[in-house]
Amino acid sequence: ILILSCLPTTVNMCIFLTSAAGGNVATALCNAVISNLAGIFITPALLLQFFGATIRLPFLQMMYKLCNKVLLPVALGQVLRKTPVKKTYESNKKFFKKAQEFILLGIVWN
């Protein structure tokens, strides 16, 4: 349990729970990204503090995965907001909200 308490929250669950509670998803995403980026540095430091052993992590590989799974989709979404795709989203908002929840649940259970 001590190791799990040193890890940042998962992006998927953070967004899903915030969306389900009717919270601000953009702020939740921003907080999740910041905590995951900081977690790359803080988690090894906390583990060293608690267990006193060194740990080697593939830093560049973790940054690459984080950018591909979080920053790239967010950037793409922000670009699409400036196109006519936003009008399609606005007219089918309920469908996309349910689809988002199912996709996030699928990611969690995958």
KAQUIRA-V135422 format. One line per field, one symbol per residue. ss: DSSP state (~ for helix, > for strand, _ for the rest). psi: psi as a letter, one per 20 degrees, with the letter a starting at -180 (. if undefined). burial: I if it has 24 or more other ideal C-beta (glycine too) atoms within 12 Angstrom, else O. A space follows every 50 residues. Layout:
# KAQUIRA-V135422
ss = ???
psi = ???
burial = ???
This chain:
# KAQUIRA-V135422
ss = _~~~~_____~~~~~~~~~~____~~~~~~~~~~~~~~~~~~~~~~~~~~ ~_______~~~~~~~~~~~~~~~~~~~~~~____~~~~~~~_~~~~~~~~ ~~~~~~~~__
psi = hhghiiqrqqgghggghgghikaohghggghggghhghhhhhghgghggh ijqqppqnghggggggghifgghggghhghhjrihhhgghikggghgggg ghghhhggi.
burial = OOOOOOOIIIIIOIIIOIIOOOOOIOOIIOIIIOIIOOIIOOIIOOOOOO OOOOOOOOOOOOOOOIOOOIOOOIOOOOOOOOOOOOOOOOOOOOOOOOOI IOOIOOOOOO
